[in-house]
């Protein structure tokens, strides 16, 4: 079976101007690309291989689907 790992996920913590968060995804030569501050939070990422049926959308807010591509 797989191994759980610790990773970081960036969460939006605040905006620099107190307004609604925005982000410009194109390359911008000068100026700001966003108005928000991100904070990396360590999180355990669980390997669900072999345990796909142990989680469901109602209880865990995630559902595993088989990819047939």
PEZIZI-V167940 format. One record per backbone hydrogen bond with DSSP energy under -0.5 kcal/mol. CO is the residue of the C=O (numbers start at 1). NH is the residue of the N-H. Records with the same first field share a line. If there is no record, write none. Layout:
CO = NH + NH
//
This chain:
5 = 7 + 45
7 = 43
9 = 11 + 41
11 = 13 + 39
14 = 37
22 = 35
23 = 25
27 = 29
33 = 24
35 = 16 + 17
37 = 13 + 14
39 = 11
41 = 9
43 = 7
44 = 46
45 = 5
46 = 48
48 = 51
51 = 54
52 = 55
56 = 60 + 61 + 62
57 = 61
66 = 68
//
